[in-house]
Amino acid sequence: MKRLWFVLALIVVLTGSFRPTRAGQNTDVSADNFYAPPDSAKPWAYWWWLNGNVSKVGITRDLEEMERQGINGVLIFQAGGG
């Protein structure tokens, strides 16, 4: 039981949820970053090009859609062929 209380206290201390705040001061930066994450926190995707079956129109359409979905970058792999 002591171990459980120790772990809970450690979590509270490490997450910083035991910080005093002044009235009207928003210190919850993580909540703001959750709804509008910075580019450095946005995901990347693996993008497989199978046997070189790509076109300029298809690449443009895919990249625009990825941007619309919030994907910040891609790692391109050429698969197949040899």
mmCIF file of the N, C-alpha and C atoms, coordinates in Angstrom:
data_MODEL
# 
_entry.id   MODEL 
# 
loop_
_atom_site.group_PDB 
_atom_site.id 
_atom_site.type_symbol 
_atom_site.label_atom_id 
_atom_site.label_alt_id 
_atom_site.label_comp_id 
_atom_site.label_asym_id 
_atom_site.label_entity_id 
_atom_site.label_seq_id 
_atom_site.pdbx_PDB_ins_code 
_atom_site.Cartn_x 
_atom_site.Cartn_y 
_atom_site.Cartn_z 
_atom_site.occupancy 
_atom_site.B_iso_or_equiv 
_atom_site.pdbx_formal_charge 
_atom_site.auth_seq_id 
_atom_site.auth_comp_id 
_atom_site.auth_asym_id 
_atom_site.auth_atom_id 
_atom_site.pdbx_PDB_model_num 
ATOM 1   N N  . MET A 1 1  ? 0.818  -1.195 0.000   1.00 0.00 ? 1  MET A N  1 
ATOM 2   C CA . MET A 1 1  ? 0.000  0.000  0.000   1.00 0.00 ? 1  MET A CA 1 
ATOM 3   C C  . MET A 1 1  ? 0.866  1.265  0.000   1.00 0.00 ? 1  MET A C  1 
ATOM 4   N N  . LYS A 1 2  ? 1.977  1.210  0.770   1.00 0.00 ? 2  LYS A N  1 
ATOM 5   C CA . LYS A 1 2  ? 2.877  2.362  0.789   1.00 0.00 ? 2  LYS A CA 1 
ATOM 6   C C  . LYS A 1 2  ? 3.461  2.616  -0.597  1.00 0.00 ? 2  LYS A C  1 
ATOM 7   N N  . ARG A 1 3  ? 3.733  1.520  -1.285  1.00 0.00 ? 3  ARG A N  1 
ATOM 8   C CA . ARG A 1 3  ? 4.306  1.654  -2.626  1.00 0.00 ? 3  ARG A CA 1 
ATOM 9   C C  . ARG A 1 3  ? 3.330  2.351  -3.577  1.00 0.00 ? 3  ARG A C  1 
ATOM 10  N N  . LEU A 1 4  ? 2.051  2.035  -3.482  1.00 0.00 ? 4  LEU A N  1 
ATOM 11  C CA . LEU A 1 4  ? 1.036  2.661  -4.324  1.00 0.00 ? 4  LEU A CA 1 
ATOM 12  C C  . LEU A 1 4  ? 0.975  4.162  -4.073  1.00 0.00 ? 4  LEU A C  1 
ATOM 13  N N  . TRP A 1 5  ? 0.964  4.571  -2.799  1.00 0.00 ? 5  TRP A N  1 
ATOM 14  C CA . TRP A 1 5  ? 0.930  6.003  -2.477  1.00 0.00 ? 5  TRP A CA 1 
ATOM 15  C C  . TRP A 1 5  ? 2.184  6.700  -2.967  1.00 0.00 ? 5  TRP A C  1 
ATOM 16  N N  . PHE A 1 6  ? 3.316  6.024  -2.867  1.00 0.00 ? 6  PHE A N  1 
ATOM 17  C CA . PHE A 1 6  ? 4.568  6.603  -3.348  1.00 0.00 ? 6  PHE A CA 1 
ATOM 18  C C  . PHE A 1 6  ? 4.507  6.825  -4.861  1.00 0.00 ? 6  PHE A C  1 
ATOM 19  N N  . VAL A 1 7  ? 4.017  5.834  -5.592  1.00 0.00 ? 7  VAL A N  1 
ATOM 20  C CA . VAL A 1 7  ? 3.912  5.952  -7.050  1.00 0.00 ? 7  VAL A CA 1 
ATOM 21  C C  . VAL A 1 7  ? 2.948  7.072  -7.432  1.00 0.00 ? 7  VAL A C  1 
ATOM 22  N N  . LEU A 1 8  ? 1.813  7.167  -6.758  1.00 0.00 ? 8  LEU A N  1 
ATOM 23  C CA . LEU A 1 8  ? 0.856  8.240  -7.056  1.00 0.00 ? 8  LEU A CA 1 
ATOM 24  C C  . LEU A 1 8  ? 1.452  9.615  -6.766  1.00 0.00 ? 8  LEU A C  1 
ATOM 25  N N  . ALA A 1 9  ? 2.148  9.750  -5.649  1.00 0.00 ? 9  ALA A N  1 
ATOM 26  C CA . ALA A 1 9  ? 2.793  11.024 -5.311  1.00 0.00 ? 9  ALA A CA 1 
ATOM 27  C C  . ALA A 1 9  ? 3.858  11.372 -6.335  1.00 0.00 ? 9  ALA A C  1 
ATOM 28  N N  . LEU A 1 10 ? 4.606  10.385 -6.782  1.00 0.00 ? 10 LEU A N  1 
ATOM 29  C CA . LEU A 1 10 ? 5.634  10.613 -7.788  1.00 0.00 ? 10 LEU A CA 1 
ATOM 30  C C  . LEU A 1 10 ? 5.028  11.081 -9.105  1.00 0.00 ? 10 LEU A C  1 
ATOM 31  N N  . ILE A 1 11 ? 3.917  10.500 -9.490  1.00 0.00 ? 11 ILE A N  1 
ATOM 32  C CA . ILE A 1 11 ? 3.233  10.913 -10.720 1.00 0.00 ? 11 ILE A CA 1 
ATOM 33  C C  . ILE A 1 11 ? 2.765  12.358 -10.614 1.00 0.00 ? 11 ILE A C  1 
ATOM 34  N N  . VAL A 1 12 ? 2.191  12.727 -9.488  1.00 0.00 ? 12 VAL A N  1 
ATOM 35  C CA . VAL A 1 12 ? 1.718  14.105 -9.302  1.00 0.00 ? 12 VAL A CA 1 
ATOM 36  C C  . VAL A 1 12 ? 2.875  15.079 -9.388  1.00 0.00 ? 12 VAL A C  1 
ATOM 37  N N  . VAL A 1 13 ? 3.996  14.757 -8.759  1.00 0.00 ? 13 VAL A N  1 
ATOM 38  C CA . VAL A 1 13 ? 5.152  15.649 -8.773  1.00 0.00 ? 13 VAL A CA 1 
ATOM 39  C C  . VAL A 1 13 ? 5.746  15.756 -10.173 1.00 0.00 ? 13 VAL A C  1 
ATOM 40  N N  . LEU A 1 14 ? 5.901  14.622 -10.856 1.00 0.00 ? 14 LEU A N  1 
ATOM 41  C CA . LEU A 1 14 ? 6.532  14.640 -12.176 1.00 0.00 ? 14 LEU A CA 1 
ATOM 42  C C  . LEU A 1 14 ? 5.661  15.275 -13.246 1.00 0.00 ? 14 LEU A C  1 
ATOM 43  N N  . THR A 1 15 ? 4.357  15.187 -13.126 1.00 0.00 ? 15 THR A N  1 
ATOM 44  C CA . THR A 1 15 ? 3.491  15.795 -14.139 1.00 0.00 ? 15 THR A CA 1 
ATOM 45  C C  . THR A 1 15 ? 3.258  17.271 -13.881 1.00 0.00 ? 15 THR A C  1 
ATOM 46  N N  . GLY A 1 16 ? 3.643  17.746 -12.727 1.00 0.00 ? 16 GLY A N  1 
ATOM 47  C CA . GLY A 1 16 ? 3.507  19.170 -12.443 1.00 0.00 ? 16 GLY A CA 1 
ATOM 48  C C  . GLY A 1 16 ? 2.089  19.589 -12.151 1.00 0.00 ? 16 GLY A C  1 
ATOM 49  N N  . SER A 1 17 ? 1.219  18.657 -11.806 1.00 0.00 ? 17 SER A N  1 
ATOM 50  C CA . SER A 1 17 ? -0.158 19.027 -11.538 1.00 0.00 ? 17 SER A CA 1 
ATOM 51  C C  . SER A 1 17 ? -0.361 19.564 -10.127 1.00 0.00 ? 17 SER A C  1 
ATOM 52  N N  . PHE A 1 18 ? 0.688  19.746 -9.404  1.00 0.00 ? 18 PHE A N  1 
ATOM 53  C CA . PHE A 1 18 ? 0.582  20.276 -8.051  1.00 0.00 ? 18 PHE A CA 1 
ATOM 54  C C  . PHE A 1 18 ? 1.236  21.652 -7.988  1.00 0.00 ? 18 PHE A C  1 
ATOM 55  N N  . ARG A 1 19 ? 0.976  22.497 -9.012  1.00 0.00 ? 19 ARG A N  1 
ATOM 56  C CA . ARG A 1 19 ? 1.565  23.831 -9.079  1.00 0.00 ? 19 ARG A CA 1 
ATOM 57  C C  . ARG A 1 19 ? 0.540  24.879 -8.713  1.00 0.00 ? 19 ARG A C  1 
ATOM 58  N N  . PRO A 1 20 ? 0.883  25.797 -7.838  1.00 0.00 ? 20 PRO A N  1 
ATOM 59  C CA . PRO A 1 20 ? -0.040 26.891 -7.545  1.00 0.00 ? 20 PRO A CA 1 
ATOM 60  C C  . PRO A 1 20 ? -0.099 27.864 -8.730  1.00 0.00 ? 20 PRO A C  1 
ATOM 61  N N  . THR A 1 21 ? -1.261 28.407 -9.002  1.00 0.00 ? 21 THR A N  1 
ATOM 62  C CA . THR A 1 21 ? -1.424 29.373 -10.092 1.00 0.00 ? 21 THR A CA 1 
ATOM 63  C C  . THR A 1 21 ? -2.125 30.611 -9.578  1.00 0.00 ? 21 THR A C  1 
ATOM 64  N N  . ARG A 1 22 ? -1.886 31.694 -10.286 1.00 0.00 ? 22 ARG A N  1 
ATOM 65  C CA . ARG A 1 22 ? -2.585 32.933 -9.958  1.00 0.00 ? 22 ARG A CA 1 
ATOM 66  C C  . ARG A 1 22 ? -3.924 32.953 -10.674 1.00 0.00 ? 22 ARG A C  1 
ATOM 67  N N  . ALA A 1 23 ? -4.863 33.666 -10.123 1.00 0.00 ? 23 ALA A N  1 
ATOM 68  C CA . ALA A 1 23 ? -6.205 33.749 -10.717 1.00 0.00 ? 23 ALA A CA 1 
ATOM 69  C C  . ALA A 1 23 ? -6.118 34.321 -12.125 1.00 0.00 ? 23 ALA A C  1 
ATOM 70  N N  . GLY A 1 24 ? -6.802 33.685 -13.067 1.00 0.00 ? 24 GLY A N  1 
ATOM 71  C CA . GLY A 1 24 ? -6.847 34.171 -14.438 1.00 0.00 ? 24 GLY A CA 1 
ATOM 72  C C  . GLY A 1 24 ? -5.646 33.787 -15.280 1.00 0.00 ? 24 GLY A C  1 
ATOM 73  N N  . GLN A 1 25 ? -4.710 33.056 -14.716 1.00 0.00 ? 25 GLN A N  1 
ATOM 74  C CA . GLN A 1 25 ? -3.508 32.679 -15.453 1.00 0.00 ? 25 GLN A CA 1 
ATOM 75  C C  . GLN A 1 25 ? -3.681 31.278 -16.012 1.00 0.00 ? 25 GLN A C  1 
ATOM 76  N N  . ASN A 1 26 ? -3.514 31.132 -17.312 1.00 0.00 ? 26 ASN A N  1 
ATOM 77  C CA . ASN A 1 26 ? -3.632 29.826 -17.958 1.00 0.00 ? 26 ASN A CA 1 
ATOM 78  C C  . ASN A 1 26 ? -2.245 29.209 -18.054 1.00 0.00 ? 26 ASN A C  1 
ATOM 79  N N  . THR A 1 27 ? -2.004 28.174 -17.275 1.00 0.00 ? 27 THR A N  1 
ATOM 80  C CA . THR A 1 27 ? -0.710 27.509 -17.313 1.00 0.00 ? 27 THR A CA 1 
ATOM 81  C C  . THR A 1 27 ? -0.784 26.168 -18.012 1.00 0.00 ? 27 THR A C  1 
ATOM 82  N N  . ASP A 1 28 ? -1.920 25.817 -18.553 1.00 0.00 ? 28 ASP A N  1 
ATOM 83  C CA . ASP A 1 28 ? -2.086 24.510 -19.188 1.00 0.00 ? 28 ASP A CA 1 
ATOM 84  C C  . ASP A 1 28 ? -1.706 24.586 -20.662 1.00 0.00 ? 28 ASP A C  1 
ATOM 85  N N  . VAL A 1 29 ? -0.413 24.690 -20.915 1.00 0.00 ? 29 VAL A N  1 
ATOM 86  C CA . VAL A 1 29 ? 0.095  24.790 -22.277 1.00 0.00 ? 29 VAL A CA 1 
ATOM 87  C C  . VAL A 1 29 ? -0.165 23.491 -23.032 1.00 0.00 ? 29 VAL A C  1 
ATOM 88  N N  . SER A 1 30 ? -0.125 22.368 -22.328 1.00 0.00 ? 30 SER A N  1 
ATOM 89  C CA . SER A 1 30 ? -0.322 21.094 -23.007 1.00 0.00 ? 30 SER A CA 1 
ATOM 90  C C  . SER A 1 30 ? -1.720 20.970 -23.606 1.00 0.00 ? 30 SER A C  1 
ATOM 91  N N  . ALA A 1 31 ? -2.728 21.546 -22.955 1.00 0.00 ? 31 ALA A N  1 
ATOM 92  C CA . ALA A 1 31 ? -4.077 21.510 -23.514 1.00 0.00 ? 31 ALA A CA 1 
ATOM 93  C C  . ALA A 1 31 ? -4.143 22.335 -24.798 1.00 0.00 ? 31 ALA A C  1 
ATOM 94  N N  . ASP A 1 32 ? -3.501 23.492 -24.806 1.00 0.00 ? 32 ASP A N  1 
ATOM 95  C CA . ASP A 1 32 ? -3.463 24.316 -26.013 1.00 0.00 ? 32 ASP A CA 1 
ATOM 96  C C  . ASP A 1 32 ? -2.733 23.592 -27.139 1.00 0.00 ? 32 ASP A C  1 
ATOM 97  N N  . ASN A 1 33 ? -1.617 22.939 -26.800 1.00 0.00 ? 33 ASN A N  1 
ATOM 98  C CA . ASN A 1 33 ? -0.845 22.218 -27.810 1.00 0.00 ? 33 ASN A CA 1 
ATOM 99  C C  . ASN A 1 33 ? -1.582 20.984 -28.314 1.00 0.00 ? 33 ASN A C  1 
ATOM 100 N N  . PHE A 1 34 ? -2.478 20.441 -27.506 1.00 0.00 ? 34 PHE A N  1 
ATOM 101 C CA . PHE A 1 34 ? -3.255 19.275 -27.946 1.00 0.00 ? 34 PHE A CA 1 
ATOM 102 C C  . PHE A 1 34 ? -4.203 19.658 -29.068 1.00 0.00 ? 34 PHE A C  1 
ATOM 103 N N  . TYR A 1 35 ? -4.876 20.795 -28.944 1.00 0.00 ? 35 TYR A N  1 
ATOM 104 C CA . TYR A 1 35 ? -5.853 21.207 -29.951 1.00 0.00 ? 35 TYR A CA 1 
ATOM 105 C C  . TYR A 1 35 ? -5.203 21.875 -31.155 1.00 0.00 ? 35 TYR A C  1 
ATOM 106 N N  . ALA A 1 36 ? -4.040 22.479 -30.991 1.00 0.00 ? 36 ALA A N  1 
ATOM 107 C CA . ALA A 1 36 ? -3.312 23.096 -32.100 1.00 0.00 ? 36 ALA A CA 1 
ATOM 108 C C  . ALA A 1 36 ? -1.832 22.769 -31.928 1.00 0.00 ? 36 ALA A C  1 
ATOM 109 N N  . PRO A 1 37 ? -1.433 21.528 -32.246 1.00 0.00 ? 37 PRO A N  1 
ATOM 110 C CA . PRO A 1 37 ? -0.044 21.128 -32.003 1.00 0.00 ? 37 PRO A CA 1 
ATOM 111 C C  . PRO A 1 37 ? 0.934  21.883 -32.898 1.00 0.00 ? 37 PRO A C  1 
ATOM 112 N N  . PRO A 1 38 ? 2.137  22.157 -32.377 1.00 0.00 ? 38 PRO A N  1 
ATOM 113 C CA . PRO A 1 38 ? 3.162  22.771 -33.217 1.00 0.00 ? 38 PRO A CA 1 
ATOM 114 C C  . PRO A 1 38 ? 3.628  21.768 -34.268 1.00 0.00 ? 38 PRO A C  1 
ATOM 115 N N  . ASP A 1 39 ? 4.233  22.261 -35.334 1.00 0.00 ? 39 ASP A N  1 
ATOM 116 C CA . ASP A 1 39 ? 4.685  21.377 -36.412 1.00 0.00 ? 39 ASP A CA 1 
ATOM 117 C C  . ASP A 1 39 ? 5.639  20.299 -35.908 1.00 0.00 ? 39 ASP A C  1 
ATOM 118 N N  . SER A 1 40 ? 6.446  20.627 -34.904 1.00 0.00 ? 40 SER A N  1 
ATOM 119 C CA . SER A 1 40 ? 7.410  19.644 -34.393 1.00 0.00 ? 40 SER A CA 1 
ATOM 120 C C  . SER A 1 40 ? 6.737  18.460 -33.715 1.00 0.00 ? 40 SER A C  1 
ATOM 121 N N  . ALA A 1 41 ? 5.456  18.585 -33.364 1.00 0.00 ? 41 ALA A N  1 
ATOM 122 C CA . ALA A 1 41 ? 4.750  17.501 -32.683 1.00 0.00 ? 41 ALA A CA 1 
ATOM 123 C C  . ALA A 1 41 ? 3.806  16.739 -33.619 1.00 0.00 ? 41 ALA A C  1 
ATOM 124 N N  . LYS A 1 42 ? 3.694  17.166 -34.846 1.00 0.00 ? 42 LYS A N  1 
ATOM 125 C CA . LYS A 1 42 ? 2.782  16.497 -35.775 1.00 0.00 ? 42 LYS A CA 1 
ATOM 126 C C  . LYS A 1 42 ? 3.416  15.216 -36.315 1.00 0.00 ? 42 LYS A C  1 
ATOM 127 N N  . PRO A 1 43 ? 2.590  14.240 -36.663 1.00 0.00 ? 43 PRO A N  1 
ATOM 128 C CA . PRO A 1 43 ? 3.122  12.945 -37.088 1.00 0.00 ? 43 PRO A CA 1 
ATOM 129 C C  . PRO A 1 43 ? 3.687  12.963 -38.500 1.00 0.00 ? 43 PRO A C  1 
ATOM 130 N N  . TRP A 1 44 ? 4.526  11.978 -38.752 1.00 0.00 ? 44 TRP A N  1 
ATOM 131 C CA . TRP A 1 44 ? 5.035  11.695 -40.090 1.00 0.00 ? 44 TRP A CA 1 
ATOM 132 C C  . TRP A 1 44 ? 4.436  10.366 -40.524 1.00 0.00 ? 44 TRP A C  1 
ATOM 133 N N  . ALA A 1 45 ? 4.554  10.059 -41.799 1.00 0.00 ? 45 ALA A N  1 
ATOM 134 C CA . ALA A 1 45 ? 4.000  8.800  -42.313 1.00 0.00 ? 45 ALA A CA 1 
ATOM 135 C C  . ALA A 1 45 ? 5.022  8.132  -43.228 1.00 0.00 ? 45 ALA A C  1 
ATOM 136 N N  . TYR A 1 46 ? 4.956  6.800  -43.277 1.00 0.00 ? 46 TYR A N  1 
ATOM 137 C CA . TYR A 1 46 ? 5.721  6.044  -44.278 1.00 0.00 ? 46 TYR A CA 1 
ATOM 138 C C  . TYR A 1 46 ? 4.920  6.060  -45.567 1.00 0.00 ? 46 TYR A C  1 
ATOM 139 N N  . TRP A 1 47 ? 5.589  6.394  -46.659 1.00 0.00 ? 47 TRP A N  1 
ATOM 140 C CA . TRP A 1 47 ? 4.905  6.489  -47.948 1.00 0.00 ? 47 TRP A CA 1 
ATOM 141 C C  . TRP A 1 47 ? 5.606  5.534  -48.912 1.00 0.00 ? 47 TRP A C  1 
ATOM 142 N N  . TRP A 1 48 ? 4.929  4.441  -49.239 1.00 0.00 ? 48 TRP A N  1 
ATOM 143 C CA . TRP A 1 48 ? 5.498  3.411  -50.095 1.00 0.00 ? 48 TRP A CA 1 
ATOM 144 C C  . TRP A 1 48 ? 5.121  3.667  -51.543 1.00 0.00 ? 48 TRP A C  1 
ATOM 145 N N  . TRP A 1 49 ? 6.127  3.763  -52.400 1.00 0.00 ? 49 TRP A N  1 
ATOM 146 C CA . TRP A 1 49 ? 5.895  3.869  -53.834 1.00 0.00 ? 49 TRP A CA 1 
ATOM 147 C C  . TRP A 1 49 ? 6.170  2.487  -54.414 1.00 0.00 ? 49 TRP A C  1 
ATOM 148 N N  . LEU A 1 50 ? 5.136  1.840  -54.921 1.00 0.00 ? 50 LEU A N  1 
ATOM 149 C CA . LEU A 1 50 ? 5.262  0.465  -55.397 1.00 0.00 ? 50 LEU A CA 1 
ATOM 150 C C  . LEU A 1 50 ? 5.680  0.428  -56.854 1.00 0.00 ? 50 LEU A C  1 
ATOM 151 N N  . ASN A 1 51 ? 6.865  -0.114 -57.105 1.00 0.00 ? 51 ASN A N  1 
ATOM 152 C CA . ASN A 1 51 ? 7.412  -0.276 -58.459 1.00 0.00 ? 51 ASN A CA 1 
ATOM 153 C C  . ASN A 1 51 ? 7.455  1.027  -59.246 1.00 0.00 ? 51 ASN A C  1 
ATOM 154 N N  . GLY A 1 52 ? 7.594  2.147  -58.568 1.00 0.00 ? 52 GLY A N  1 
ATOM 155 C CA . GLY A 1 52 ? 7.695  3.434  -59.253 1.00 0.00 ? 52 GLY A CA 1 
ATOM 156 C C  . GLY A 1 52 ? 6.396  3.918  -59.864 1.00 0.00 ? 52 GLY A C  1 
ATOM 157 N N  . ASN A 1 53 ? 5.259  3.354  -59.436 1.00 0.00 ? 53 ASN A N  1 
ATOM 158 C CA . ASN A 1 53 ? 3.960  3.750  -59.981 1.00 0.00 ? 53 ASN A CA 1 
ATOM 159 C C  . ASN A 1 53 ? 3.487  5.040  -59.320 1.00 0.00 ? 53 ASN A C  1 
ATOM 160 N N  . VAL A 1 54 ? 4.108  6.151  -59.723 1.00 0.00 ? 54 VAL A N  1 
ATOM 161 C CA . VAL A 1 54 ? 3.751  7.462  -59.194 1.00 0.00 ? 54 VAL A CA 1 
ATOM 162 C C  . VAL A 1 54 ? 3.650  8.448  -60.349 1.00 0.00 ? 54 VAL A C  1 
ATOM 163 N N  . SER A 1 55 ? 2.895  9.497  -60.112 1.00 0.00 ? 55 SER A N  1 
ATOM 164 C CA . SER A 1 55 ? 2.795  10.566 -61.108 1.00 0.00 ? 55 SER A CA 1 
ATOM 165 C C  . SER A 1 55 ? 2.816  11.904 -60.361 1.00 0.00 ? 55 SER A C  1 
ATOM 166 N N  . LYS A 1 56 ? 3.135  12.947 -61.079 1.00 0.00 ? 56 LYS A N  1 
ATOM 167 C CA . LYS A 1 56 ? 3.185  14.274 -60.463 1.00 0.00 ? 56 LYS A CA 1 
ATOM 168 C C  . LYS A 1 56 ? 1.818  14.653 -59.893 1.00 0.00 ? 56 LYS A C  1 
ATOM 169 N N  . VAL A 1 57 ? 0.755  14.356 -60.637 1.00 0.00 ? 57 VAL A N  1 
ATOM 170 C CA . VAL A 1 57 ? -0.608 14.668 -60.171 1.00 0.00 ? 57 VAL A CA 1 
ATOM 171 C C  . VAL A 1 57 ? -0.935 13.873 -58.908 1.00 0.00 ? 57 VAL A C  1 
ATOM 172 N N  . GLY A 1 58 ? -0.595 12.581 -58.894 1.00 0.00 ? 58 GLY A N  1 
ATOM 173 C CA . GLY A 1 58 ? -0.870 11.743 -57.737 1.00 0.00 ? 58 GLY A CA 1 
ATOM 174 C C  . GLY A 1 58 ? -0.081 12.158 -56.512 1.00 0.00 ? 58 GLY A C  1 
ATOM 175 N N  . ILE A 1 59 ? 1.193  12.502 -56.712 1.00 0.00 ? 59 ILE A N  1 
ATOM 176 C CA . ILE A 1 59 ? 2.025  12.953 -55.598 1.00 0.00 ? 59 ILE A CA 1 
ATOM 177 C C  . ILE A 1 59 ? 1.466  14.236 -55.009 1.00 0.00 ? 59 ILE A C  1 
ATOM 178 N N  . THR A 1 60 ? 1.109  15.182 -55.873 1.00 0.00 ? 60 THR A N  1 
ATOM 179 C CA . THR A 1 60 ? 0.555  16.452 -55.405 1.00 0.00 ? 60 THR A CA 1 
ATOM 180 C C  . THR A 1 60 ? -0.730 16.238 -54.629 1.00 0.00 ? 60 THR A C  1 
ATOM 181 N N  . ARG A 1 61 ? -1.625 15.418 -55.166 1.00 0.00 ? 61 ARG A N  1 
ATOM 182 C CA . ARG A 1 61 ? -2.895 15.145 -54.493 1.00 0.00 ? 61 ARG A CA 1 
ATOM 183 C C  . ARG A 1 61 ? -2.671 14.483 -53.129 1.00 0.00 ? 61 ARG A C  1 
ATOM 184 N N  . ASP A 1 62 ? -1.775 13.496 -53.077 1.00 0.00 ? 62 ASP A N  1 
ATOM 185 C CA . ASP A 1 62 ? -1.489 12.808 -51.820 1.00 0.00 ? 62 ASP A CA 1 
ATOM 186 C C  . ASP A 1 62 ? -0.891 13.753 -50.784 1.00 0.00 ? 62 ASP A C  1 
ATOM 187 N N  . LEU A 1 63 ? 0.067  14.578 -51.199 1.00 0.00 ? 63 LEU A N  1 
ATOM 188 C CA . LEU A 1 63 ? 0.692  15.511 -50.249 1.00 0.00 ? 63 LEU A CA 1 
ATOM 189 C C  . LEU A 1 63 ? -0.304 16.545 -49.725 1.00 0.00 ? 63 LEU A C  1 
ATOM 190 N N  . GLU A 1 64 ? -1.161 17.034 -50.604 1.00 0.00 ? 64 GLU A N  1 
ATOM 191 C CA . GLU A 1 64 ? -2.179 18.000 -50.157 1.00 0.00 ? 64 GLU A CA 1 
ATOM 192 C C  . GLU A 1 64 ? -3.136 17.366 -49.156 1.00 0.00 ? 64 GLU A C  1 
ATOM 193 N N  . GLU A 1 65 ? -3.520 16.117 -49.400 1.00 0.00 ? 65 GLU A N  1 
ATOM 194 C CA . GLU A 1 65 ? -4.428 15.421 -48.480 1.00 0.00 ? 65 GLU A CA 1 
ATOM 195 C C  . GLU A 1 65 ? -3.734 15.132 -47.150 1.00 0.00 ? 65 GLU A C  1 
ATOM 196 N N  . MET A 1 66 ? -2.465 14.740 -47.206 1.00 0.00 ? 66 MET A N  1 
ATOM 197 C CA . MET A 1 66 ? -1.726 14.507 -45.966 1.00 0.00 ? 66 MET A CA 1 
ATOM 198 C C  . MET A 1 66 ? -1.635 15.787 -45.133 1.00 0.00 ? 66 MET A C  1 
ATOM 199 N N  . GLU A 1 67 ? -1.385 16.904 -45.806 1.00 0.00 ? 67 GLU A N  1 
ATOM 200 C CA . GLU A 1 67 ? -1.325 18.186 -45.092 1.00 0.00 ? 67 GLU A CA 1 
ATOM 201 C C  . GLU A 1 67 ? -2.682 18.514 -44.469 1.00 0.00 ? 67 GLU A C  1 
ATOM 202 N N  . ARG A 1 68 ? -3.752 18.271 -45.208 1.00 0.00 ? 68 ARG A N  1 
ATOM 203 C CA . ARG A 1 68 ? -5.096 18.538 -44.695 1.00 0.00 ? 68 ARG A CA 1 
ATOM 204 C C  . ARG A 1 68 ? -5.394 17.686 -43.464 1.00 0.00 ? 68 ARG A C  1 
ATOM 205 N N  . GLN A 1 69 ? -4.855 16.474 -43.410 1.00 0.00 ? 69 GLN A N  1 
ATOM 206 C CA . GLN A 1 69 ? -5.076 15.576 -42.284 1.00 0.00 ? 69 GLN A CA 1 
ATOM 207 C C  . GLN A 1 69 ? -4.128 15.852 -41.123 1.00 0.00 ? 69 GLN A C  1 
ATOM 208 N N  . GLY A 1 70 ? -3.168 16.763 -41.302 1.00 0.00 ? 70 GLY A N  1 
ATOM 209 C CA . GLY A 1 70 ? -2.262 17.114 -40.211 1.00 0.00 ? 70 GLY A CA 1 
ATOM 210 C C  . GLY A 1 70 ? -0.949 16.366 -40.206 1.00 0.00 ? 70 GLY A C  1 
ATOM 211 N N  . ILE A 1 71 ? -0.643 15.652 -41.280 1.00 0.00 ? 71 ILE A N  1 
ATOM 212 C CA . ILE A 1 71 ? 0.632  14.945 -41.370 1.00 0.00 ? 71 ILE A CA 1 
ATOM 213 C C  . ILE A 1 71 ? 1.696  15.961 -41.779 1.00 0.00 ? 71 ILE A C  1 
ATOM 214 N N  . ASN A 1 72 ? 2.800  15.992 -41.024 1.00 0.00 ? 72 ASN A N  1 
ATOM 215 C CA . ASN A 1 72 ? 3.800  17.031 -41.213 1.00 0.00 ? 72 ASN A CA 1 
ATOM 216 C C  . ASN A 1 72 ? 4.929  16.623 -42.154 1.00 0.00 ? 72 ASN A C  1 
ATOM 217 N N  . GLY A 1 73 ? 5.106  15.336 -42.392 1.00 0.00 ? 73 GLY A N  1 
ATOM 218 C CA . GLY A 1 73 ? 6.183  14.902 -43.268 1.00 0.00 ? 73 GLY A CA 1 
ATOM 219 C C  . GLY A 1 73 ? 6.020  13.440 -43.633 1.00 0.00 ? 73 GLY A C  1 
ATOM 220 N N  . VAL A 1 74 ? 6.863  12.993 -44.576 1.00 0.00 ? 74 VAL A N  1 
ATOM 221 C CA . VAL A 1 74 ? 6.787  11.607 -45.025 1.00 0.00 ? 74 VAL A CA 1 
ATOM 222 C C  . VAL A 1 74 ? 8.199  11.044 -45.185 1.00 0.00 ? 74 VAL A C  1 
ATOM 223 N N  . LEU A 1 75 ? 8.290  9.734  -45.035 1.00 0.00 ? 75 LEU A N  1 
ATOM 224 C CA . LEU A 1 75 ? 9.492  8.993  -45.386 1.00 0.00 ? 75 LEU A CA 1 
ATOM 225 C C  . LEU A 1 75 ? 9.129  8.130  -46.571 1.00 0.00 ? 75 LEU A C  1 
ATOM 226 N N  . ILE A 1 76 ? 9.774  8.365  -47.716 1.00 0.00 ? 76 ILE A N  1 
ATOM 227 C CA . ILE A 1 76 ? 9.410  7.684  -48.956 1.00 0.00 ? 76 ILE A CA 1 
ATOM 228 C C  . ILE A 1 76 ? 10.278 6.448  -49.140 1.00 0.00 ? 76 ILE A C  1 
ATOM 229 N N  . PHE A 1 77 ? 9.612  5.332  -49.510 1.00 0.00 ? 77 PHE A N  1 
ATOM 230 C CA . PHE A 1 77 ? 10.292 4.082  -49.785 1.00 0.00 ? 77 PHE A CA 1 
ATOM 231 C C  . PHE A 1 77 ? 9.886  3.610  -51.172 1.00 0.00 ? 77 PHE A C  1 
ATOM 232 N N  . GLN A 1 78 ? 10.859 3.226  -51.969 1.00 0.00 ? 78 GLN A N  1 
ATOM 233 C CA . GLN A 1 78 ? 10.614 2.616  -53.262 1.00 0.00 ? 78 GLN A CA 1 
ATOM 234 C C  . GLN A 1 78 ? 10.563 1.108  -53.022 1.00 0.00 ? 78 GLN A C  1 
ATOM 235 N N  . ALA A 1 79 ? 9.429  0.492  -53.226 1.00 0.00 ? 79 ALA A N  1 
ATOM 236 C CA . ALA A 1 79 ? 9.273  -0.940 -52.981 1.00 0.00 ? 79 ALA A CA 1 
ATOM 237 C C  . ALA A 1 79 ? 9.101  -1.669 -54.302 1.00 0.00 ? 79 ALA A C  1 
ATOM 238 N N  . GLY A 1 80 ? 9.667  -2.836 -54.371 1.00 0.00 ? 80 GLY A N  1 
ATOM 239 C CA . GLY A 1 80 ? 9.550  -3.635 -55.572 1.00 0.00 ? 80 GLY A CA 1 
ATOM 240 C C  . GLY A 1 80 ? 10.590 -3.241 -56.612 1.00 0.00 ? 80 GLY A C  1 
ATOM 241 N N  . GLY A 1 81 ? 10.428 -3.756 -57.765 1.00 0.00 ? 81 GLY A N  1 
ATOM 242 C CA . GLY A 1 81 ? 11.350 -3.398 -58.843 1.00 0.00 ? 81 GLY A CA 1 
ATOM 243 C C  . GLY A 1 81 ? 12.656 -4.141 -58.780 1.00 0.00 ? 81 GLY A C  1 
ATOM 244 N N  . GLY A 1 82 ? 13.522 -3.722 -57.895 1.00 0.00 ? 82 GLY A N  1 
ATOM 245 C CA . GLY A 1 82 ? 14.797 -4.425 -57.780 1.00 0.00 ? 82 GLY A CA 1 
ATOM 246 C C  . GLY A 1 82 ? 15.960 -3.537 -57.758 1.00 0.00 ? 82 GLY A C  1 
# 
